[in-house]
Structures are given as C-alpha cells and as structure tokens.
Amino acid sequence: MKARQLWFTAPGKIEIRQQELGALSPDEVLVRTKVSGISAGTEMLVYRGQLPENMALDVSINAFKDLDASYPLSYGYACVGYIQKTGSALDKWFEGKKVFAFQPHASHFVSKLDQLIFLSDEVSEEAGTFLANMETAVNFLIDGAVQPDEKIAIIGMGVVGQLLNTVLNQLPVKKITAIDTIKSRRDLAANEMLTVSAGSDDKELLDSGNGFDLVFEISGNPEALNLAIQLCNFAGRIIVGSWYGNKAARINLGGAFHRNRLKIISSQVSTISPEHTLEWTKEKRLQKAMNLIAELKVQKYITHRFPLSQAEKAYQLLDKDAEKALQVIFTYED
C-alpha cells in the first residue's frame, strides 16, 4: 500500500510524497496514523535549515538511525495511531491497539513492536502526541534535581515550557516565574497556582533580591543564556534544554557567572545523566511521562489542527507567526 509522507526538501520547503510500503516482515506491524504533533523546536531547525551539518538526527530513535541533517529528509517524532495489520509471526490481538511512535509524519508506517509504545484508554489520541514532550519535561526535572522551597524560572513558555510549569506546580517549590516575550504564553502559564509571569525584558527580573535557585532555559534562543546567568542566585543551576542547532551562543562568563559559582547543565532526553541512573531508568521516566499526560489536561495546549495536506500552512504559521500558535498537530483524513 502507499503512505503519504512529509518530506523536508530544502530550507523553507516541504513536500507530501506518496511512498509505496513494502510487504510486512513476520515480526512487523503496519500502523495507521491518526494524529501527529509538530515539535516547534527541533522541527523548525529542520524547516529553517539550522541543523549542524553531518550530525546524526537522533541515534536513540530507530527511525532516524544512520540519518543526518541532509535534505531531503523525513522527520517528526510524535505519531499516534492504530495497528492495522500484523506480520505472520505476531498475534492478531495487537490489531486495533492504540500506539505512540517516534516516527516521522506519515499516514502509515511499518514498525517492529518494540519500537511502539502502547497507550491506555485513559490517554486520548491527541493527548498521546504530547508523550515525547512530557518525557522531555520529566528529564528536565531529573537534571534540575529540584529541591523544596526553591525559586525557579522557566525561560521559554512553548509547549515543553508549559508542560514543565504544570509539573513543577505539583512540587513543594516556593515560586515559579514564567518568562517569554509572548504575553499569551506567559498568561497561560500564570494560570497555575505557583506561577507568576514576566516578560524577558522586565527589569524587575534583574533586581539583586529577585534571584532564582534554578533556571530552565528552553527558549531556543542562545542569547537567553546570558539572561539565565543574570537571574541566578549564588551557586544557582541553569538547565539548558534548548537545542540551538547551528546557532552560536555568545555567553558572558566574565561577570556573575564566575563569582557566583553557577552551574550550566545540558539536558537531553535521549540519555539519562550518570548521576541519576541509580534512581531513574528510561522505562521509569517514560512511565512517569505516561502517567502525567493521562492525569493532566494537556490537550489545552493545542492551538491549531491541520490536515497533512495543509502541512505547508502549519510550518509557515510556526515560522512567521509563532506568537499565534502553541502546539500544532496534523490530522490524517481518509
């Protein structure tokens, strides 16, 4: 059968291609996609041509194994669908089961069972598209080693920032400040109990008495690192969750950073940092993320739904009018 697939062909250019899928191997399944989520961070680096050259897309995801950032490429990692057909060696029981997959945007795809994550009835199709982003948010919590009564700032209130904010509000922290240039995103975050909002140019943020113990930098803007340094208390921690691609970061290490004994920590969801492996495994982290998307009303962060045939409009929206969108998803019509 033929699948409709989204391909990035050049910076700012995409195509929807028809691709013939081969026959199933005995241990493979055919999945029909119902919805898939756009990552406004990594996917926009792909769309804009801002990925580092000759760098593997993600060595931990089977669908991207041995692939680099060269065009044309198929990308995306938040598909939810149903197993439509099983290979001859597999039980027919699997057919009709709802699954999540780290797969590029496509109407159908072939996969091994161990590359799929089965979703419970409590997780809707649309909520399932948040699984990867929620796992990233949980990973930030792990690397941040959040302590009781800490003051925390989040720079960048996109989808992951909103999810992180929601989860932080379940912990006994002192205050959370949401920082973003887009007022609607700050206001959305401020609906949570402990969260206040502040524009990234708000001078009050830089007052000496308004420092933070922990700052999450997930704006995707390298310049935000200097703001994070200015905001930290003595011995504060900065968790960098942004992937800047080929954008360079000019960091001022000559002032507060050195004397304040600040720590800058990279957080990336493909792995778990060695100092946390006694407490956390990938399986435990994934289960935590699964529980959270079942408990929390994550669908409220969806602002736009586009059929795959209108994918170009979706990326243009995120590229040119990002302030109007938060989570954008694709639907797969018959």
C-alpha positions as CSV (number, residue, x, y, z in Angstrom):
1,M,0.0,0.0,0.0
2,K,1.0,3.6,-0.3
3,A,1.7,6.0,2.5
4,R,1.6,9.8,2.5
5,Q,4.8,11.1,4.0
6,L,6.0,14.6,4.8
7,W,9.5,15.4,3.5
8,F,11.7,18.5,4.1
9,T,13.4,19.1,0.8
10,A,15.2,22.4,1.4
11,P,15.1,25.3,3.9
12,G,11.5,26.5,4.0
13,K,10.3,23.8,1.6
14,I,8.3,20.7,2.2
15,E,6.5,18.1,0.1
16,I,3.9,15.4,0.7
17,R,5.0,12.3,-1.1
18,Q,3.4,9.0,-1.9
19,Q,5.6,6.2,-0.9
20,E,5.0,2.5,-1.5
21,L,5.4,0.5,1.7
22,G,6.9,-3.0,1.3
23,A,5.4,-6.2,2.5
24,L,5.4,-6.8,6.2
25,S,8.1,-9.0,7.7
26,P,6.7,-11.7,10.0
27,D,7.7,-9.6,13.1
28,E,6.5,-6.2,11.8
29,V,3.2,-4.3,12.0
30,L,1.5,-1.7,9.9
31,V,0.3,1.4,11.8
32,R,-2.2,3.8,10.5
33,T,-1.6,7.3,11.9
34,K,-4.5,9.3,13.3
35,V,-2.6,12.4,14.6
36,S,1.0,13.6,14.9
37,G,2.5,16.6,16.7
38,I,4.9,19.1,15.4
39,S,7.9,19.9,17.5
40,A,8.2,23.7,17.3
41,G,11.8,23.4,18.5
42,T,13.7,20.7,16.6
43,E,11.4,20.6,13.5
44,M,11.7,24.3,13.0
45,L,15.5,23.9,12.9
46,V,15.0,21.3,10.2
47,Y,12.5,23.5,8.3
48,R,14.8,26.6,8.5
49,G,18.0,24.6,7.6
50,Q,19.6,25.3,11.0
51,L,20.8,21.8,11.9
52,P,24.5,21.2,12.2
53,E,25.9,19.6,9.1
54,N,26.9,15.9,9.2
55,M,25.3,15.4,12.6
56,A,23.0,12.4,13.2
57,L,19.4,13.3,13.8
58,D,18.9,11.2,16.9
59,V,20.9,8.0,17.4
60,S,18.5,6.8,20.1
61,I,15.4,6.7,17.7
62,N,15.4,3.7,15.4
63,A,13.5,5.6,12.6
64,F,16.5,8.0,12.3
65,K,19.3,5.5,12.6
66,D,22.3,6.4,10.3
67,L,20.5,9.6,9.0
68,D,22.0,13.0,9.1
69,A,20.5,16.5,8.5
70,S,21.0,16.4,4.7
71,Y,18.0,17.2,2.5
72,P,15.7,15.7,1.6
73,L,14.7,14.1,4.9
74,S,11.6,12.9,6.6
75,Y,11.3,14.0,10.2
76,G,8.9,14.2,13.2
77,Y,8.7,12.1,16.4
78,A,5.2,12.2,17.8
79,C,2.8,9.9,16.0
80,V,-0.3,8.3,17.5
81,G,-2.3,5.7,15.5
82,Y,-3.6,2.2,15.5
83,I,-2.0,-1.1,14.5
84,Q,-3.9,-2.0,11.3
85,K,-2.1,-5.2,10.3
86,T,0.3,-7.7,11.9
87,G,3.0,-9.8,10.4
88,S,2.6,-13.6,10.2
89,A,4.6,-14.3,13.4
90,L,2.6,-11.9,15.6
91,D,-0.7,-12.4,17.4
92,K,-3.7,-10.8,15.8
93,W,-4.6,-9.4,19.3
94,F,-2.3,-6.5,18.5
95,E,-4.5,-5.3,15.7
96,G,-6.6,-2.2,16.6
97,K,-4.3,-1.3,19.6
98,K,-3.6,2.4,20.0
99,V,0.1,3.2,20.0
100,F,2.6,6.1,20.1
101,A,5.7,6.0,17.9
102,F,8.8,8.2,17.4
103,Q,8.1,8.3,13.7
104,P,8.2,11.0,11.0
105,H,4.9,12.4,9.9
106,A,3.2,9.9,7.7
107,S,-0.3,8.4,7.1
108,H,1.0,4.8,7.6
109,F,4.3,3.3,8.6
110,V,5.8,-0.1,9.3
111,S,7.4,-0.8,12.6
112,K,8.7,-3.5,15.0
113,L,6.6,-3.9,18.1
114,D,9.4,-2.9,20.4
115,Q,9.5,0.5,18.7
116,L,5.9,1.2,19.7
117,I,4.5,2.4,23.0
118,F,1.0,1.2,23.8
119,L,-1.4,3.8,25.1
120,S,-4.1,3.1,27.6
121,D,-7.8,4.1,27.1
122,E,-7.2,7.0,29.5
123,V,-4.9,8.6,27.0
124,S,-6.7,10.2,24.1
125,E,-5.2,10.3,20.6
126,E,-4.4,14.0,20.9
127,A,-3.0,13.7,24.4
128,G,-0.8,10.9,23.2
129,T,1.1,13.3,20.9
130,F,2.4,15.0,24.0
131,L,4.3,12.0,25.3
132,A,7.7,12.9,23.8
133,N,7.5,16.5,25.1
134,M,6.3,15.3,28.5
135,E,9.2,12.9,28.7
136,T,11.5,15.8,27.9
137,A,9.9,17.9,30.7
138,V,10.4,15.0,33.2
139,N,14.0,14.8,32.0
140,F,14.5,18.5,32.9
141,L,13.1,17.8,36.4
142,I,15.6,14.9,36.8
143,D,18.6,17.0,35.7
144,G,17.4,20.0,37.6
145,A,17.3,18.0,40.9
146,V,14.5,20.3,42.1
147,Q,14.7,20.9,45.9
148,P,11.8,22.0,48.2
149,D,11.2,25.8,48.6
150,E,13.4,26.7,45.6
151,K,12.6,29.7,43.4
152,I,12.5,28.6,39.8
153,A,12.5,30.4,36.5
154,I,11.5,29.0,33.1
155,I,12.8,30.9,30.1
156,G,10.6,29.9,27.1
157,M,7.0,29.1,27.5
158,G,6.4,27.0,24.4
159,V,4.8,23.5,24.7
160,V,7.7,22.0,26.8
161,G,7.8,25.1,29.0
162,Q,4.1,24.8,29.7
163,L,4.3,21.1,30.5
164,L,7.3,21.7,32.7
165,N,5.5,24.5,34.5
166,T,2.4,22.3,35.1
167,V,4.6,19.5,36.6
168,L,6.6,21.9,38.8
169,N,3.4,23.2,40.3
170,Q,2.8,19.7,41.7
171,L,6.1,20.0,43.7
172,P,6.7,21.9,47.0
173,V,8.7,24.7,45.4
174,K,8.5,28.4,46.6
175,K,7.8,30.2,43.3
176,I,7.9,29.7,39.6
177,T,8.3,32.6,37.2
178,A,7.4,32.1,33.5
179,I,9.5,34.2,31.1
180,D,8.6,34.7,27.5
181,T,8.3,37.6,25.0
182,I,4.8,36.4,24.0
183,K,2.3,37.6,26.6
184,S,-0.4,35.0,25.8
185,R,2.1,32.2,26.7
186,R,3.0,33.9,29.9
187,D,-0.6,34.4,30.8
188,L,-1.4,30.7,30.1
189,A,1.4,29.6,32.4
190,A,0.3,32.0,35.1
191,N,-3.0,30.2,35.4
192,E,-1.1,27.6,37.5
193,M,-1.1,28.1,41.3
194,L,2.5,29.0,42.0
195,T,3.4,30.6,38.7
196,V,3.8,34.3,38.0
197,S,4.7,35.7,34.6
198,A,7.3,38.2,33.4
199,G,8.4,39.5,30.1
200,S,12.0,38.7,29.2
201,D,12.8,42.4,29.2
202,D,11.2,43.1,32.7
203,K,13.8,45.0,34.7
204,E,12.4,43.6,37.9
205,L,13.8,40.2,37.0
206,L,17.3,41.5,37.3
207,D,16.9,43.0,40.8
208,S,19.5,41.6,43.2
209,G,16.8,40.4,45.5
210,N,14.9,38.5,42.9
211,G,17.3,35.8,42.1
212,F,16.5,32.2,41.3
213,D,18.0,28.9,42.5
214,L,17.2,27.1,39.3
215,V,16.7,28.4,35.8
216,F,15.4,26.3,32.9
217,E,16.5,27.7,29.5
218,I,14.2,26.2,26.9
219,S,13.5,29.2,24.6
220,G,15.7,28.0,21.7
221,N,17.4,31.4,21.7
222,P,21.1,31.3,22.6
223,E,21.0,34.9,23.8
224,A,18.7,33.8,26.7
225,L,21.7,32.1,28.3
226,N,23.0,35.5,29.4
227,L,19.7,36.3,31.0
228,A,19.7,33.0,32.8
229,I,23.2,33.8,34.2
230,Q,21.9,37.2,35.4
231,L,18.9,35.7,37.1
232,C,20.7,33.0,39.2
233,N,21.4,33.2,42.9
234,F,24.8,32.2,44.3
235,A,25.5,28.6,43.3
236,G,22.4,28.6,41.1
237,R,21.8,26.0,38.4
238,I,21.0,26.6,34.8
239,I,19.4,23.7,32.9
240,V,19.8,24.2,29.1
241,G,17.1,22.2,27.4
242,S,17.3,24.1,24.1
243,W,19.0,22.7,21.1
244,Y,20.3,25.7,19.2
245,G,21.3,23.8,16.1
246,N,24.0,25.7,14.2
247,K,23.2,29.0,16.1
248,A,26.2,30.1,18.2
249,A,25.8,31.2,21.8
250,R,27.9,34.2,23.0
251,I,27.9,33.7,26.7
252,N,29.2,36.3,29.2
253,L,31.3,34.3,31.6
254,G,33.3,37.3,32.9
255,G,30.8,38.7,35.4
256,A,28.3,37.0,37.7
257,F,28.9,33.5,36.3
258,H,32.4,33.1,37.8
259,R,32.0,34.7,41.2
260,N,28.5,33.2,41.8
261,R,29.7,29.6,41.2
262,L,26.9,29.0,38.7
263,K,26.4,25.6,37.0
264,I,25.3,25.2,33.4
265,I,23.9,21.8,32.7
266,S,22.9,20.3,29.4
267,S,19.7,18.3,29.5
268,Q,18.9,16.0,26.5
269,V,16.2,13.4,26.6
270,S,18.0,10.7,24.6
271,T,20.0,9.7,27.6
272,I,19.9,9.9,31.4
273,S,22.9,11.5,33.1
274,P,25.1,9.0,35.1
275,E,24.5,10.7,38.4
276,H,20.8,10.0,38.2
277,T,20.9,6.4,36.9
278,L,20.5,4.8,40.4
279,E,17.1,6.5,40.8
280,W,15.9,6.7,37.2
281,T,15.8,4.5,34.2
282,K,14.4,5.3,30.7
283,E,11.5,2.9,31.5
284,K,10.7,4.7,34.8
285,R,11.0,8.1,33.1
286,L,8.7,7.1,30.3
287,Q,6.1,5.7,32.7
288,K,6.2,8.9,34.7
289,A,5.5,10.9,31.5
290,M,2.7,8.5,30.5
291,N,1.0,9.0,33.9
292,L,1.3,12.7,33.6
293,I,-0.3,13.0,30.2
294,A,-3.2,10.8,31.5
295,E,-3.6,12.9,34.6
296,L,-3.2,16.4,33.2
297,K,-5.3,18.2,30.6
298,V,-2.5,18.6,28.1
299,Q,-4.9,19.0,25.1
300,K,-5.5,22.6,26.2
301,Y,-2.1,23.4,24.7
302,I,-3.2,22.5,21.2
303,T,-4.0,25.7,19.3
304,H,-4.1,24.5,15.7
305,R,-5.0,21.3,13.8
306,F,-4.1,20.9,10.1
307,P,-4.7,18.0,7.8
308,L,-1.4,16.7,6.5
309,S,-2.3,18.0,3.0
310,Q,-2.0,21.6,4.5
311,A,1.3,21.0,6.2
312,E,2.9,23.9,4.5
313,K,0.5,26.3,6.2
314,A,1.4,24.8,9.6
315,Y,5.1,25.4,9.2
316,Q,4.6,28.9,7.8
317,L,2.5,29.7,10.9
318,L,5.2,28.5,13.2
319,D,7.9,30.2,11.2
320,K,6.3,33.6,10.7
321,D,3.5,33.9,13.3
322,A,4.8,31.8,16.2
323,E,3.0,34.1,18.7
324,K,-0.3,32.9,17.4
325,A,0.4,29.2,17.9
326,L,1.5,26.8,20.6
327,Q,1.0,23.1,19.9
328,V,0.2,22.4,16.2
329,I,-0.9,18.9,15.2
330,F,-1.5,17.1,11.9
331,T,-4.7,15.1,11.3
332,Y,-4.9,12.2,8.8
333,E,-8.0,12.3,6.8
334,D,-9.2,9.2,4.9
